[in-house]
Amino acid sequence: MPVATFEELALPLFDQLYNFAHWLTQDATEAEDLVQETYTKALRGFSGFQLGTNFRAWIFRILRNTFLTSRTGLKSTAFEDQEIEAVASTNPTPEALLIQQADREMVQQALTEMAVPFREILLLCEVEEMSYEEIAQVLAIPIGTVMSRLYRARRALRSLLVQKFKGGPNGV
């Protein structure tokens, strides 16, 4: 059985790591630096990585830890614009596009107002589509904590969105 190289395991994750870094830093240049530092640390520590274990969770954890240790005070992050498919049809109406954009902006704003632990768990689960086990490995918390924190994060996001929809404090 051939042994995977660092390059074979790490390079396919570049875009995912950059997206997560961009979410955390809110700055393209900082995200690039964070990913570069992550790859450097991961390459240096690759000899200690146990082949057959979850490389993706391992390198995401390095990125997260690098981000957290580089901050004295954590900043909020912004949702990076992403393509969202039209639900109604392949040729959405201008009205549907406007509503979709307004919804996206409302979610982005709500995410920026959330505490970092809630925001990062939502990003790892919903954007990066990680399993609970992978999230637990990245955040170094038990799976039960992942589930409860994800539940509380979703509830907090829902509350913020309801508040914004109704035009409450800081609402649109």
C-alpha positions, 0 to 999 in steps of 0.5 A: 500500500503506497504511503500518502505524501504531505502534498497529496493530502494537503493540496486538495484542502487548500481552497477549504482552508483558505475559505475558513481562514478568510471567514476567521480573519475577514481579510484576504491577505491575513487569510493567505498568511494564515494558510501559509503558516498552517501549511508550514506548521503542518509540514514541519509536524507531518512526521508526527501525523498518524497515517490512517487518521483524519488529515483534514481535521488535523490540518483544520485544527492547526489552522484554528489554533494558529488563528487563535494564538495569533490574536489577543482579541478575536474579531468578528468574521464576515460571510464570504459571498458564495453562489447560491442556486435559485430554488424556484427555477434555473432562470430566477426573476430579478425579484427572486435575485433581490430577495436572495441577495437580501437574505444572504446579507442578513445571514452574513450580518447575523453571523458577524454578530455571533460569538466566535465559538458559535460562528466557527462551529456553524462554518465547520458544519454548514459550510465545510460540511464536516462531520461531528467527529471531524468538528470535535477533532478540529475544536478539541471538544467532545462530540456531545459538546459539538452537538450542544454547541451547534444546537445553541449556535443555530438557535442563536442564529435563528433568533438574530435572523428573526430579530433582523427580519422584524426590524428589531435592534440593529435590524434591517 
